């Protein structure tokens, strides 16, 4: 997937009920879903449309995610997530968890910007 620094790159639904979300978006939008295993044993679901990935479903029905409300999370593509996070925290953002890598996806940071809104920043892998 092509990307440009500063553009929105990915969206995922944080949900405690993945099966309900899959039914809803499958029935109303026409998405299909591909499984993607996560490091902690959970399954991430990649939403597909016309054979292309269009978003994801992130399961929050497991330890460590109990307090997260059901919501859509957006990710911005950035040229160097580590350098950009340093600038962001200096400007008042808070890093919600350590920066992490997802194999074949990219390097990701989850932040709250100074106003409190959550946002993901990622440097996607070069394709």
CNS distance restraints for C-alpha pairs under 8 A (distance, minus, plus):
assign (resid   1 and name CA) (resid 127 and name CA) 7.19 0.50 0.50
assign (resid   2 and name CA) (resid 127 and name CA) 7.85 0.50 0.50
assign (resid   3 and name CA) (resid   7 and name CA) 7.38 0.50 0.50
assign (resid   3 and name CA) (resid   9 and name CA) 6.75 0.50 0.50
assign (resid   3 and name CA) (resid  77 and name CA) 6.68 0.50 0.50
assign (resid   3 and name CA) (resid 124 and name CA) 7.75 0.50 0.50
assign (resid   4 and name CA) (resid  77 and name CA) 6.46 0.50 0.50
assign (resid   4 and name CA) (resid  78 and name CA) 7.55 0.50 0.50
assign (resid   5 and name CA) (resid  76 and name CA) 7.70 0.50 0.50
assign (resid   5 and name CA) (resid  77 and name CA) 5.17 0.50 0.50
assign (resid   5 and name CA) (resid  78 and name CA) 4.57 0.50 0.50
assign (resid   5 and name CA) (resid  79 and name CA) 5.53 0.50 0.50
assign (resid   6 and name CA) (resid  76 and name CA) 5.94 0.50 0.50
assign (resid   6 and name CA) (resid  77 and name CA) 5.56 0.50 0.50
assign (resid   6 and name CA) (resid  78 and name CA) 5.72 0.50 0.50
assign (resid   7 and name CA) (resid  76 and name CA) 5.58 0.50 0.50
assign (resid   7 and name CA) (resid  77 and name CA) 5.74 0.50 0.50
assign (resid   7 and name CA) (resid  78 and name CA) 7.96 0.50 0.50
assign (resid   8 and name CA) (resid  74 and name CA) 7.01 0.50 0.50
assign (resid   8 and name CA) (resid  75 and name CA) 5.83 0.50 0.50
assign (resid   8 and name CA) (resid  76 and name CA) 4.34 0.50 0.50
assign (resid   8 and name CA) (resid  77 and name CA) 6.16 0.50 0.50
assign (resid   9 and name CA) (resid  74 and name CA) 7.71 0.50 0.50
assign (resid   9 and name CA) (resid  75 and name CA) 5.72 0.50 0.50
assign (resid   9 and name CA) (resid  76 and name CA) 5.34 0.50 0.50
assign (resid   9 and name CA) (resid  77 and name CA) 5.50 0.50 0.50
assign (resid  10 and name CA) (resid  54 and name CA) 7.50 0.50 0.50
assign (resid  10 and name CA) (resid  55 and name CA) 6.08 0.50 0.50
assign (resid  10 and name CA) (resid  74 and name CA) 5.95 0.50 0.50
assign (resid  10 and name CA) (resid  75 and name CA) 5.11 0.50 0.50
assign (resid  10 and name CA) (resid  76 and name CA) 7.13 0.50 0.50
assign (resid  11 and name CA) (resid  54 and name CA) 7.79 0.50 0.50
assign (resid  11 and name CA) (resid  55 and name CA) 5.10 0.50 0.50
assign (resid  11 and name CA) (resid  56 and name CA) 6.50 0.50 0.50
assign (resid  11 and name CA) (resid  72 and name CA) 6.72 0.50 0.50
assign (resid  11 and name CA) (resid  73 and name CA) 5.61 0.50 0.50
assign (resid  11 and name CA) (resid  74 and name CA) 4.49 0.50 0.50
assign (resid  11 and name CA) (resid  75 and name CA) 6.15 0.50 0.50
assign (resid  12 and name CA) (resid  55 and name CA) 5.38 0.50 0.50
assign (resid  12 and name CA) (resid  56 and name CA) 4.34 0.50 0.50
assign (resid  12 and name CA) (resid  57 and name CA) 5.39 0.50 0.50
assign (resid  12 and name CA) (resid  58 and name CA) 6.50 0.50 0.50
assign (resid  12 and name CA) (resid  72 and name CA) 5.61 0.50 0.50
assign (resid  12 and name CA) (resid  73 and name CA) 5.30 0.50 0.50
assign (resid  12 and name CA) (resid  74 and name CA) 6.62 0.50 0.50
assign (resid  13 and name CA) (resid  55 and name CA) 7.99 0.50 0.50
assign (resid  13 and name CA) (resid  56 and name CA) 6.23 0.50 0.50
assign (resid  13 and name CA) (resid  57 and name CA) 4.82 0.50 0.50
assign (resid  13 and name CA) (resid  58 and name CA) 5.89 0.50 0.50
assign (resid  13 and name CA) (resid  70 and name CA) 7.20 0.50 0.50
assign (resid  13 and name CA) (resid  71 and name CA) 5.79 0.50 0.50
assign (resid  13 and name CA) (resid  72 and name CA) 4.39 0.50 0.50
assign (resid  13 and name CA) (resid  73 and name CA) 6.18 0.50 0.50
assign (resid  14 and name CA) (resid  57 and name CA) 6.21 0.50 0.50
assign (resid  14 and name CA) (resid  58 and name CA) 4.84 0.50 0.50
assign (resid  14 and name CA) (resid  59 and name CA) 6.11 0.50 0.50
assign (resid  14 and name CA) (resid  60 and name CA) 6.25 0.50 0.50
assign (resid  14 and name CA) (resid  68 and name CA) 7.71 0.50 0.50
assign (resid  14 and name CA) (resid  69 and name CA) 7.42 0.50 0.50
assign (resid  14 and name CA) (resid  70 and name CA) 5.29 0.50 0.50
assign (resid  14 and name CA) (resid  71 and name CA) 5.41 0.50 0.50
assign (resid  14 and name CA) (resid  72 and name CA) 6.08 0.50 0.50
assign (resid  14 and name CA) (resid  73 and name CA) 7.05 0.50 0.50
assign (resid  15 and name CA) (resid  21 and name CA) 7.52 0.50 0.50
assign (resid  15 and name CA) (resid  57 and name CA) 6.93 0.50 0.50
assign (resid  15 and name CA) (resid  58 and name CA) 6.17 0.50 0.50
assign (resid  15 and name CA) (resid  59 and name CA) 5.27 0.50 0.50
assign (resid  15 and name CA) (resid  60 and name CA) 5.45 0.50 0.50
assign (resid  15 and name CA) (resid  61 and name CA) 7.44 0.50 0.50
assign (resid  15 and name CA) (resid  69 and name CA) 7.61 0.50 0.50
assign (resid  15 and name CA) (resid  70 and name CA) 4.97 0.50 0.50
assign (resid  15 and name CA) (resid  71 and name CA) 7.12 0.50 0.50
assign (resid  16 and name CA) (resid  59 and name CA) 5.68 0.50 0.50
assign (resid  16 and name CA) (resid  60 and name CA) 4.76 0.50 0.50
assign (resid  16 and name CA) (resid  61 and name CA) 4.58 0.50 0.50
assign (resid  16 and name CA) (resid  70 and name CA) 7.04 0.50 0.50
assign (resid  17 and name CA) (resid  21 and name CA) 6.44 0.50 0.50
assign (resid  17 and name CA) (resid  59 and name CA) 7.17 0.50 0.50
assign (resid  17 and name CA) (resid  60 and name CA) 7.99 0.50 0.50
assign (resid  17 and name CA) (resid  61 and name CA) 7.24 0.50 0.50
assign (resid  18 and name CA) (resid  22 and name CA) 6.01 0.50 0.50
assign (resid  18 and name CA) (resid  57 and name CA) 6.75 0.50 0.50
assign (resid  18 and name CA) (resid  58 and name CA) 7.71 0.50 0.50
assign (resid  18 and name CA) (resid  59 and name CA) 6.18 0.50 0.50
assign (resid  19 and name CA) (resid  23 and name CA) 6.19 0.50 0.50
assign (resid  20 and name CA) (resid  24 and name CA) 6.15 0.50 0.50
assign (resid  21 and name CA) (resid  25 and name CA) 6.08 0.50 0.50
assign (resid  21 and name CA) (resid  57 and name CA) 7.85 0.50 0.50
assign (resid  22 and name CA) (resid  26 and name CA) 5.65 0.50 0.50
assign (resid  22 and name CA) (resid  32 and name CA) 7.89 0.50 0.50
assign (resid  22 and name CA) (resid  33 and name CA) 7.47 0.50 0.50
assign (resid  23 and name CA) (resid  27 and name CA) 5.83 0.50 0.50
assign (resid  24 and name CA) (resid  28 and name CA) 5.97 0.50 0.50
assign (resid  25 and name CA) (resid  29 and name CA) 5.20 0.50 0.50
assign (resid  25 and name CA) (resid  30 and name CA) 6.48 0.50 0.50
assign (resid  25 and name CA) (resid  31 and name CA) 5.98 0.50 0.50
assign (resid  26 and name CA) (resid  30 and name CA) 4.53 0.50 0.50
assign (resid  26 and name CA) (resid  31 and name CA) 4.55 0.50 0.50
assign (resid  26 and name CA) (resid  32 and name CA) 6.01 0.50 0.50
assign (resid  27 and name CA) (resid  31 and name CA) 7.74 0.50 0.50
assign (resid  30 and name CA) (resid  49 and name CA) 7.14 0.50 0.50
assign (resid  31 and name CA) (resid  47 and name CA) 5.88 0.50 0.50
assign (resid  31 and name CA) (resid  48 and name CA) 5.39 0.50 0.50
assign (resid  31 and name CA) (resid  49 and name CA) 5.33 0.50 0.50
assign (resid  32 and name CA) (resid  47 and name CA) 5.81 0.50 0.50
assign (resid  32 and name CA) (resid  48 and name CA) 5.11 0.50 0.50
assign (resid  32 and name CA) (resid  49 and name CA) 6.64 0.50 0.50
assign (resid  33 and name CA) (resid  45 and name CA) 5.86 0.50 0.50
assign (resid  33 and name CA) (resid  46 and name CA) 5.40 0.50 0.50
assign (resid  33 and name CA) (resid  47 and name CA) 4.68 0.50 0.50
assign (resid  33 and name CA) (resid  48 and name CA) 5.68 0.50 0.50
assign (resid  34 and name CA) (resid  45 and name CA) 5.61 0.50 0.50
assign (resid  34 and name CA) (resid  46 and name CA) 5.12 0.50 0.50
assign (resid  34 and name CA) (resid  47 and name CA) 6.68 0.50 0.50
assign (resid  34 and name CA) (resid  48 and name CA) 7.24 0.50 0.50
assign (resid  35 and name CA) (resid  43 and name CA) 6.32 0.50 0.50
assign (resid  35 and name CA) (resid  44 and name CA) 6.08 0.50 0.50
assign (resid  35 and name CA) (resid  45 and name CA) 4.93 0.50 0.50
assign (resid  35 and name CA) (resid  46 and name CA) 6.45 0.50 0.50
assign (resid  36 and name CA) (resid  43 and name CA) 5.71 0.50 0.50
assign (resid  36 and name CA) (resid  44 and name CA) 5.02 0.50 0.50
assign (resid  36 and name CA) (resid  45 and name CA) 5.96 0.50 0.50
assign (resid  36 and name CA) (resid  46 and name CA) 6.99 0.50 0.50
assign (resid  37 and name CA) (resid  41 and name CA) 6.53 0.50 0.50
assign (resid  37 and name CA) (resid  42 and name CA) 6.22 0.50 0.50
assign (resid  37 and name CA) (resid  43 and name CA) 4.70 0.50 0.50
assign (resid  37 and name CA) (resid  44 and name CA) 6.06 0.50 0.50
assign (resid  38 and name CA) (resid  42 and name CA) 5.33 0.50 0.50
assign (resid  38 and name CA) (resid  43 and name CA) 5.68 0.50 0.50
assign (resid  38 and name CA) (resid  44 and name CA) 6.40 0.50 0.50
assign (resid  42 and name CA) (resid  59 and name CA) 7.52 0.50 0.50
assign (resid  43 and name CA) (resid  58 and name CA) 7.94 0.50 0.50
assign (resid  43 and name CA) (resid  59 and name CA) 7.35 0.50 0.50
assign (resid  44 and name CA) (resid  56 and name CA) 7.10 0.50 0.50
assign (resid  44 and name CA) (resid  57 and name CA) 6.02 0.50 0.50
assign (resid  44 and name CA) (resid  58 and name CA) 5.46 0.50 0.50
assign (resid  44 and name CA) (resid  59 and name CA) 6.75 0.50 0.50
assign (resid  45 and name CA) (resid  56 and name CA) 5.52 0.50 0.50
assign (resid  45 and name CA) (resid  57 and name CA) 5.02 0.50 0.50
assign (resid  45 and name CA) (resid  58 and name CA) 6.88 0.50 0.50
assign (resid  46 and name CA) (resid  53 and name CA) 6.35 0.50 0.50
assign (resid  46 and name CA) (resid  54 and name CA) 7.51 0.50 0.50
assign (resid  46 and name CA) (resid  55 and name CA) 6.00 0.50 0.50
assign (resid  46 and name CA) (resid  56 and name CA) 4.42 0.50 0.50
assign (resid  46 and name CA) (resid  57 and name CA) 6.49 0.50 0.50
assign (resid  47 and name CA) (resid  53 and name CA) 5.74 0.50 0.50
assign (resid  47 and name CA) (resid  54 and name CA) 5.63 0.50 0.50
assign (resid  47 and name CA) (resid  55 and name CA) 5.05 0.50 0.50
assign (resid  47 and name CA) (resid  56 and name CA) 5.20 0.50 0.50
assign (resid  47 and name CA) (resid  57 and name CA) 7.28 0.50 0.50
assign (resid  48 and name CA) (resid  52 and name CA) 5.27 0.50 0.50
assign (resid  48 and name CA) (resid  53 and name CA) 4.49 0.50 0.50
assign (resid  48 and name CA) (resid  54 and name CA) 5.60 0.50 0.50
assign (resid  48 and name CA) (resid  55 and name CA) 7.31 0.50 0.50
assign (resid  49 and name CA) (resid  53 and name CA) 6.48 0.50 0.50
assign (resid  49 and name CA) (resid  54 and name CA) 6.49 0.50 0.50
assign (resid  60 and name CA) (resid  65 and name CA) 5.15 0.50 0.50
assign (resid  60 and name CA) (resid  66 and name CA) 6.61 0.50 0.50
assign (resid  60 and name CA) (resid  68 and name CA) 7.14 0.50 0.50
assign (resid  61 and name CA) (resid  65 and name CA) 6.85 0.50 0.50
assign (resid  61 and name CA) (resid  66 and name CA) 6.69 0.50 0.50
assign (resid  62 and name CA) (resid  66 and name CA) 6.82 0.50 0.50
assign (resid  73 and name CA) (resid 118 and name CA) 7.28 0.50 0.50
assign (resid  73 and name CA) (resid 119 and name CA) 6.48 0.50 0.50
assign (resid  73 and name CA) (resid 120 and name CA) 7.14 0.50 0.50
assign (resid  74 and name CA) (resid 119 and name CA) 5.82 0.50 0.50
assign (resid  74 and name CA) (resid 120 and name CA) 5.99 0.50 0.50
assign (resid  75 and name CA) (resid 119 and name CA) 6.07 0.50 0.50
assign (resid  75 and name CA) (resid 120 and name CA) 4.19 0.50 0.50
assign (resid  75 and name CA) (resid 121 and name CA) 5.15 0.50 0.50
assign (resid  75 and name CA) (resid 122 and name CA) 6.57 0.50 0.50
assign (resid  76 and name CA) (resid 119 and name CA) 7.70 0.50 0.50
assign (resid  76 and name CA) (resid 120 and name CA) 6.20 0.50 0.50
assign (resid  76 and name CA) (resid 121 and name CA) 4.77 0.50 0.50
assign (resid  76 and name CA) (resid 122 and name CA) 6.19 0.50 0.50
assign (resid  77 and name CA) (resid 121 and name CA) 5.93 0.50 0.50
assign (resid  77 and name CA) (resid 122 and name CA) 5.09 0.50 0.50
assign (resid  77 and name CA) (resid 123 and name CA) 5.67 0.50 0.50
assign (resid  77 and name CA) (resid 124 and name CA) 6.85 0.50 0.50
assign (resid  78 and name CA) (resid  84 and name CA) 7.39 0.50 0.50
assign (resid  78 and name CA) (resid 121 and name CA) 6.37 0.50 0.50
assign (resid  78 and name CA) (resid 122 and name CA) 5.78 0.50 0.50
assign (resid  78 and name CA) (resid 123 and name CA) 5.22 0.50 0.50
assign (resid  79 and name CA) (resid 123 and name CA) 5.81 0.50 0.50
assign (resid  80 and name CA) (resid  84 and name CA) 6.06 0.50 0.50
assign (resid  80 and name CA) (resid 123 and name CA) 6.00 0.50 0.50
assign (resid  81 and name CA) (resid  85 and name CA) 5.94 0.50 0.50
assign (resid  81 and name CA) (resid 107 and name CA) 6.85 0.50 0.50
assign (resid  81 and name CA) (resid 108 and name CA) 6.90 0.50 0.50
assign (resid  81 and name CA) (resid 109 and name CA) 6.97 0.50 0.50
assign (resid  81 and name CA) (resid 121 and name CA) 6.58 0.50 0.50
assign (resid  81 and name CA) (resid 122 and name CA) 5.89 0.50 0.50
assign (resid  81 and name CA) (resid 123 and name CA) 5.65 0.50 0.50
assign (resid  82 and name CA) (resid  86 and name CA) 6.49 0.50 0.50
assign (resid  82 and name CA) (resid  99 and name CA) 7.65 0.50 0.50
assign (resid  83 and name CA) (resid  87 and name CA) 6.60 0.50 0.50
assign (resid  84 and name CA) (resid  88 and name CA) 6.10 0.50 0.50
assign (resid  85 and name CA) (resid  89 and name CA) 6.02 0.50 0.50
assign (resid  85 and name CA) (resid  95 and name CA) 7.74 0.50 0.50
assign (resid  85 and name CA) (resid 109 and name CA) 7.49 0.50 0.50
assign (resid  86 and name CA) (resid  90 and name CA) 6.20 0.50 0.50
assign (resid  87 and name CA) (resid  91 and name CA) 6.20 0.50 0.50
assign (resid  88 and name CA) (resid  92 and name CA) 6.43 0.50 0.50
assign (resid  88 and name CA) (resid  93 and name CA) 5.27 0.50 0.50
assign (resid  88 and name CA) (resid  94 and name CA) 7.82 0.50 0.50
assign (resid  88 and name CA) (resid 113 and name CA) 7.75 0.50 0.50
assign (resid  89 and name CA) (resid  93 and name CA) 4.47 0.50 0.50
assign (resid  89 and name CA) (resid  94 and name CA) 5.76 0.50 0.50
assign (resid  89 and name CA) (resid  95 and name CA) 7.16 0.50 0.50
assign (resid  91 and name CA) (resid 114 and name CA) 7.71 0.50 0.50
assign (resid  92 and name CA) (resid 113 and name CA) 6.95 0.50 0.50
assign (resid  92 and name CA) (resid 114 and name CA) 5.18 0.50 0.50
assign (resid  93 and name CA) (resid 111 and name CA) 6.53 0.50 0.50
assign (resid  93 and name CA) (resid 112 and name CA) 5.59 0.50 0.50
assign (resid  93 and name CA) (resid 113 and name CA) 4.38 0.50 0.50
assign (resid  93 and name CA) (resid 114 and name CA) 4.97 0.50 0.50
assign (resid  94 and name CA) (resid 111 and name CA) 5.50 0.50 0.50
assign (resid  94 and name CA) (resid 112 and name CA) 5.27 0.50 0.50
assign (resid  94 and name CA) (resid 113 and name CA) 6.59 0.50 0.50
assign (resid  94 and name CA) (resid 114 and name CA) 7.59 0.50 0.50
assign (resid  95 and name CA) (resid 109 and name CA) 7.16 0.50 0.50
assign (resid  95 and name CA) (resid 110 and name CA) 6.09 0.50 0.50
assign (resid  95 and name CA) (resid 111 and name CA) 4.57 0.50 0.50
assign (resid  95 and name CA) (resid 112 and name CA) 6.66 0.50 0.50
assign (resid  96 and name CA) (resid 109 and name CA) 7.95 0.50 0.50
assign (resid  96 and name CA) (resid 110 and name CA) 5.55 0.50 0.50
assign (resid  96 and name CA) (resid 111 and name CA) 5.32 0.50 0.50
assign (resid  96 and name CA) (resid 112 and name CA) 6.94 0.50 0.50
assign (resid  97 and name CA) (resid 109 and name CA) 7.43 0.50 0.50
assign (resid  97 and name CA) (resid 110 and name CA) 6.51 0.50 0.50
assign (resid  97 and name CA) (resid 111 and name CA) 7.95 0.50 0.50
assign (resid  98 and name CA) (resid 109 and name CA) 7.07 0.50 0.50
assign (resid  99 and name CA) (resid 107 and name CA) 7.09 0.50 0.50
assign (resid  99 and name CA) (resid 108 and name CA) 5.66 0.50 0.50
assign (resid  99 and name CA) (resid 109 and name CA) 4.70 0.50 0.50
assign (resid  99 and name CA) (resid 110 and name CA) 7.38 0.50 0.50
assign (resid 100 and name CA) (resid 107 and name CA) 5.71 0.50 0.50
assign (resid 100 and name CA) (resid 108 and name CA) 5.38 0.50 0.50
assign (resid 100 and name CA) (resid 109 and name CA) 6.69 0.50 0.50
assign (resid 101 and name CA) (resid 105 and name CA) 7.77 0.50 0.50
assign (resid 101 and name CA) (resid 106 and name CA) 5.77 0.50 0.50
assign (resid 101 and name CA) (resid 107 and name CA) 4.32 0.50 0.50
assign (resid 101 and name CA) (resid 108 and name CA) 6.04 0.50 0.50
assign (resid 102 and name CA) (resid 106 and name CA) 5.43 0.50 0.50
assign (resid 102 and name CA) (resid 107 and name CA) 6.33 0.50 0.50
assign (resid 102 and name CA) (resid 108 and name CA) 7.56 0.50 0.50
assign (resid 104 and name CA) (resid 125 and name CA) 6.28 0.50 0.50
assign (resid 105 and name CA) (resid 124 and name CA) 5.78 0.50 0.50
assign (resid 105 and name CA) (resid 125 and name CA) 5.58 0.50 0.50
assign (resid 106 and name CA) (resid 122 and name CA) 6.40 0.50 0.50
assign (resid 106 and name CA) (resid 123 and name CA) 5.48 0.50 0.50
assign (resid 106 and name CA) (resid 124 and name CA) 4.12 0.50 0.50
assign (resid 106 and name CA) (resid 125 and name CA) 4.70 0.50 0.50
assign (resid 107 and name CA) (resid 122 and name CA) 5.44 0.50 0.50
assign (resid 107 and name CA) (resid 123 and name CA) 5.25 0.50 0.50
assign (resid 107 and name CA) (resid 124 and name CA) 6.47 0.50 0.50
assign (resid 107 and name CA) (resid 125 and name CA) 7.66 0.50 0.50
assign (resid 108 and name CA) (resid 120 and name CA) 6.96 0.50 0.50
assign (resid 108 and name CA) (resid 121 and name CA) 5.80 0.50 0.50
assign (resid 108 and name CA) (resid 122 and name CA) 4.33 0.50 0.50
assign (resid 108 and name CA) (resid 123 and name CA) 6.63 0.50 0.50
assign (resid 109 and name CA) (resid 120 and name CA) 5.67 0.50 0.50
assign (resid 109 and name CA) (resid 121 and name CA) 5.23 0.50 0.50
assign (resid 109 and name CA) (resid 122 and name CA) 6.26 0.50 0.50
assign (resid 110 and name CA) (resid 118 and name CA) 7.25 0.50 0.50
assign (resid 110 and name CA) (resid 119 and name CA) 6.03 0.50 0.50
assign (resid 110 and name CA) (resid 120 and name CA) 4.52 0.50 0.50
assign (resid 110 and name CA) (resid 121 and name CA) 6.50 0.50 0.50
assign (resid 111 and name CA) (resid 118 and name CA) 5.72 0.50 0.50
assign (resid 111 and name CA) (resid 119 and name CA) 5.42 0.50 0.50
assign (resid 111 and name CA) (resid 120 and name CA) 6.06 0.50 0.50
assign (resid 111 and name CA) (resid 121 and name CA) 7.68 0.50 0.50
assign (resid 112 and name CA) (resid 116 and name CA) 5.23 0.50 0.50
assign (resid 112 and name CA) (resid 117 and name CA) 5.26 0.50 0.50
assign (resid 112 and name CA) (resid 118 and name CA) 4.34 0.50 0.50
assign (resid 112 and name CA) (resid 119 and name CA) 6.09 0.50 0.50
assign (resid 113 and name CA) (resid 117 and name CA) 5.62 0.50 0.50
assign (resid 113 and name CA) (resid 118 and name CA) 6.50 0.50 0.50
assign (resid 113 and name CA) (resid 119 and name CA) 7.22 0.50 0.50
